[in-house]
């Protein structure tokens, strides 16, 4: 229906909608400039820029409502009151995100010369223990069931099979799989270039099974279109998948088709699976970090908790007791 409506508007059969006025023009102008800063100076992806912009906008609208924005209106009491309210309303993880965004926004104001640096450092940290739970992953038999759920006699099945293999073998993020281009694959060298967070790039070897799956998809299932993006919609209009949530939806549907019901159903489940499988096969933390594109080995260290066999070697034997000691 959207395509039909757009065509009717282009033919002037129906009028174009009037642009909606923003709730607060000064805030919208500020958020637009902040988004440009995040993209140009920080190198954030489009998805992250949108997430940060929405959190900053919510903060400003909640505090200022219809008042025009002025840096002088920002003060420590205003910021801390908002964070305390968020702690009562949201989960620790979401509150951590809000705190991180507000620090980023206040630092941006410091860069612009609107406020002093002290205000940007007044936000307290929110308690949260990221390593309190074991990362969830699929066993080899579950991985086989997941891959077998794709009907490779259909274009959609070939595409989804290639996506799942990329996530399982290389541990890609949903956004990284989404943004893969035809120009990122070096078939002669069997290498693939991954565009990660903050415009970081890493070059990974292309496994044979992943390469075969991509070749089958590109030759037999990928629609002809002008887009250089690898993964394309299976229905017209033929264009690249638009959002990382599309990749997670493909994983979710494959899990349902395979009869698997893990706690997490998104693309990150397969990223955890890739890391855990590499660790169990003898890879070091540094090698896994290079595979996943981690900036710090502390992030990769989370996966040591699932290596039960190696952890057993570190455990101390229980002190032996004899009958005399027991008495």
C-alpha positions in Angstrom: 0.0 0.0 0.0 2.9 2.4 0.7 4.3 1.9 -2.8 0.8 2.5 -4.3 0.3 5.7 -2.2 3.8 7.0 -3.1 3.0 6.4 -6.8 -0.4 8.2 -6.6 1.3 11.1 -4.9 4.0 11.3 -7.5 1.3 11.3 -10.2 -0.5 14.1 -8.2 -3.6 12.0 -8.0 -3.7 12.5 -4.2 -2.0 15.4 -2.3 1.3 15.0 -0.5 1.0 15.0 3.3 1.8 18.2 5.1 5.0 18.0 7.1 4.4 17.7 10.8 5.9 20.5 12.9 8.2 19.2 15.6 7.1 19.4 19.1 10.0 21.7 20.0 11.9 23.2 17.1 15.0 24.2 19.2 15.3 20.6 20.5 14.9 19.1 17.1 17.6 21.4 15.6 19.9 20.4 18.5 19.2 16.7 18.1 20.0 17.0 14.3 23.3 18.6 15.0 24.1 16.0 17.7 23.3 13.2 15.3 25.7 14.7 12.8 28.4 14.9 15.5 27.9 11.2 16.4 28.2 10.2 12.8 31.1 12.4 11.7 33.2 12.6 14.8 32.4 9.4 16.7 31.9 7.1 13.7 28.7 5.6 15.0 26.5 3.5 12.8 23.1 4.7 11.6 21.3 2.5 14.1 23.4 3.7 17.1 23.0 7.3 16.0 19.2 6.9 16.0 19.2 5.2 19.4 21.3 7.9 21.0 19.2 10.7 19.4 16.0 9.2 20.7 17.3 8.9 24.2 18.7 12.5 24.2 15.4 13.8 22.7 13.4 12.1 25.4 15.5 13.6 28.1 15.3 17.2 26.7 11.5 17.0 26.0 10.8 15.6 29.5 12.8 18.3 31.2 12.1 21.3 28.9 8.8 20.4 27.4 7.9 23.4 25.1 10.7 25.7 26.4 13.5 26.6 24.0 16.7 24.9 24.6 19.6 26.7 26.2 22.8 25.2 27.7 22.3 27.3 30.8 19.2 25.4 31.6 21.2 22.2 32.1 22.4 21.7 35.7 23.5 18.8 37.9 20.2 18.6 39.8 18.2 18.3 36.5 20.4 15.5 35.2 20.6 13.5 38.5 16.9 13.8 39.1 16.2 12.3 35.6 18.7 9.5 36.2 17.1 8.6 39.6 13.7 8.5 37.9 15.0 6.2 35.2 16.4 3.8 37.8 13.0 3.3 39.3 11.3 2.9 35.9 13.7 0.9 33.7 16.0 -2.1 34.0 19.6 -1.6 35.0 20.8 -2.3 31.5 18.5 0.3 30.0 19.4 2.8 32.7 23.1 2.2 31.8 22.3 3.1 28.2 20.5 6.3 29.2 23.5 7.3 31.4 25.9 6.6 28.6 23.9 8.6 26.2 23.6 11.6 28.6 27.3 11.6 29.2 27.9 11.6 25.4 25.4 14.4 25.0 26.9 16.5 27.8 30.4 16.0 26.4 29.0 17.2 23.0 27.8 20.3 24.8 31.3 20.8 26.3 32.7 20.5 22.8 30.3 23.2 21.6 31.3 25.4 24.5 27.9 25.5 26.1 28.7 23.9 29.4 31.7 23.1 31.6 33.2 19.6 31.7 32.2 19.1 35.4 28.5 18.5 34.4 29.4 15.7 32.0 31.1 13.8 34.8 28.4 14.1 37.4 26.4 11.1 36.2 26.9 8.2 38.5 27.5 4.7 37.2 24.6 2.3 37.4 25.3 -1.1 39.0 25.1 -3.9 36.5 27.0 -7.2 36.4 27.4 -8.1 32.7 29.1 -11.4 33.4 26.7 -12.7 36.0 25.1 -15.2 33.6 26.7 -17.7 31.2 26.5 -16.7 27.5 23.9 -18.9 25.8 24.9 -20.8 22.7 23.8 -23.7 20.5 25.4 -27.2 20.6 26.7 -28.7 17.3 23.6 -30.8 16.9 21.4 -27.8 17.4 23.4 -25.9 14.8 22.8 -28.7 12.3 19.1 -28.6 13.0 19.1 -24.8 12.6 20.8 -25.0 9.2 18.7 -28.0 8.0 15.5 -25.9 8.7 16.4 -23.7 5.6 14.7 -25.0 2.4 17.6 -24.5 0.0 15.4 -25.3 -3.0 13.9 -21.8 -2.7 15.6 -18.4 -3.1 14.7 -17.4 0.5 16.1 -20.6 1.9 19.4 -20.1 0.0 19.7 -16.5 1.3 18.8 -17.4 4.9 21.2 -20.4 4.9 24.0 -18.1 3.8 23.2 -15.6 6.5 23.0 -18.2 9.2 26.3 -19.7 8.2 28.0 -16.3 8.3 26.7 -15.7 11.8 27.7 -19.2 13.0 31.1 -19.5 11.5 32.4 -15.8 11.7 30.3 -14.5 14.6 29.1 -11.4 12.8 26.8 -8.9 14.4 23.5 -8.5 12.7 24.5 -5.0 11.4 27.7 -6.5 10.0 25.9 -9.2 8.0 23.3 -6.6 6.9 25.9 -4.2 5.5 28.0 -6.8 3.6 28.7 -5.7 0.0 29.7 -7.6 -3.1 32.9 -5.6 -3.0 33.8 -6.9 0.5 34.6 -10.5 -0.8 38.0 -11.3 -2.3 37.4 -14.6 -4.0 41.0 -15.0 -5.1 42.4 -14.7 -1.5 39.4 -16.3 0.2 38.9 -13.3 2.4 36.0 -11.2 3.5 36.1 -7.6 4.9 33.8 -6.9 7.8 32.7 -3.3 8.6 32.3 -3.2 12.4 31.4 -0.7 15.0 32.7 2.8 14.8 33.9 2.2 11.2 36.4 -0.4 12.3 37.2 -3.0 9.6 38.7 -6.4 10.0 39.7 -9.0 7.4 38.7 -12.6 8.0 39.3 -15.8 6.1 36.3 -17.0 4.2 35.5 -20.6 5.3 34.8 -23.0 2.4 31.2 -23.8 3.5 30.4 -20.1 3.9 31.9 -19.3 0.5 29.9 -22.2 -1.2 26.7 -20.9 0.5 27.3 -17.4 -0.8 28.1 -18.6 -4.3 24.9 -20.6 -4.4 22.9 -17.7 -3.3 24.5 -15.2 -5.6 24.2 -17.4 -8.7 20.8 -18.9 -8.1 18.8 -16.8 -5.8 19.9 -13.2 -5.5 17.5 -10.9 -7.5 19.0 -8.7 -10.2 19.1 -5.1 -8.9 21.4 -2.1 -8.7 22.2 -2.6 -5.0 25.8 -3.7 -4.1 24.5 -5.1 -0.8 24.7 -8.9 -0.8 21.5 -9.8 0.9 18.4 -8.6 -0.9 14.7 -8.8 -0.3 13.1 -11.9 -1.9 10.0 -9.8 -3.0 9.8 -6.7 -5.1 10.9 -4.0 -4.8 14.3 -5.7 -4.9 16.6 -3.8 -2.6 18.9 -4.6 0.3 17.6 -5.6 3.7 17.1 -2.3 5.6 17.5 -3.0 9.3 19.6 -5.3 11.5 16.3 -6.5 13.0 15.7 -8.2 9.6 18.7 -10.4 10.3 17.5 -11.2 13.8 14.1 -12.0 12.5 15.6 -14.5 10.0 17.4 -16.2 12.9 14.2 -16.2 15.0 12.1 -17.8 12.3 14.8 -20.5 11.7 14.9 -21.3 15.4 11.2 -21.8 15.4 11.3 -23.9 12.3 14.0 -26.1 13.8 12.0 -26.6 17.0 14.6 -24.8 19.2 13.5 -22.5 22.0 16.6 -20.9 23.6 16.2 -17.9 26.0 17.6 -15.5 23.3 16.3 -15.7 19.8 18.3 -13.0 18.0 21.4 -12.9 15.9 23.6 -12.5 18.9 22.8 -16.1 19.9 24.8 -17.3 16.9 27.6 -14.8 17.7 27.9 -16.4 21.1 27.8 -19.8 19.4 30.7 -18.9 17.1 32.9 -17.6 20.0 32.1 -20.7 22.2 32.8 -23.1 19.4 36.2 -21.4 18.7 37.1 -21.6 22.4 36.2 -25.3 22.6 38.3 -26.0 19.5 41.4 -24.5 21.2 41.4 -20.9 20.0 42.9 -18.3 22.3 41.0 -15.3 23.7 43.1 -13.0 21.4 42.1 -15.0 18.4 38.4 -15.0 19.4 38.6 -11.2 20.0 40.1 -10.7 16.5 37.3 -12.8 15.0 34.5 -10.9 16.8 36.1 -7.5 16.4 36.4 -6.8 20.2 38.4 -3.7 21.2 39.4 -5.2 24.6 40.3 -8.7 25.7 38.1 -8.0 28.8 35.0 -8.3 26.5 36.2 -11.6 25.1 37.0 -12.9 28.6 33.3 -13.5 29.2 33.5 -16.7 27.2 36.0 -18.3 29.5 33.1 -19.1 31.8 31.8 -21.7 29.4 35.0 -23.6 29.1 34.2 -26.0 31.9 37.0 -28.5 31.1 39.8 -25.9 31.4 38.2 -24.4 34.5 38.3 -27.9 36.2 42.1 -27.8 35.9 42.2 -24.6 37.9 40.0 -25.9 40.7 41.7 -27.0 43.9 41.0 -30.5 45.3 38.7 -30.8 48.2 40.7 -31.3 51.4 40.8 -35.0 52.3 39.9 -36.0 55.9 40.6 -39.2 57.8 38.5 -40.8 60.5 40.7 -39.3 63.2 40.1 -35.8 61.9 36.4 -36.4 61.6 36.2 -37.4 65.2 
